[in-house]
């Protein structure tokens, strides 16, 4: 499979995305958790380019193979904290809305809110939304894993 587009986005798009990343990273969330969220959302959406990028970025930040291999099964493993589990549950619920599920229930929101303040929740929500945005673009243009960044 070959990517459908070869050129990079225009400068305005790049600048806008940089501002969004700045907002996300100013929210006070551990950058490693943001990478785990990016990975889980990308796994759900089947975005190979973003899965590849999330794993590479998390490893650069010191994440272990054990945890990276188990993000997809975070509920069944002992490798994640309660705060990480709450963030991953929020990410899944917000991402799977097209599946006809209930979306982000009060229970899921309250679990996340028990671990994160409003600034952090805002950053997590923006990370989820931006990841879904990139996943959809990459799936549309058939961006290849390992070739984007």
Buried (B, 14 or more C-beta within 10 A) or exposed (E): EEEEEEEEEEEEEEEEBEEBBEBBEEBEBEEBBBBBBBBBBBBBBEBBBBBBBBBBBBEEEEBEEEBBEBBBEBEEBEBBEEBBBBBBBBBBBBBBEEEEEEEBEEEBBEBBBEBBEEEBBBBBBBBBBBBBEBBEBBBEEEBBBEEBE
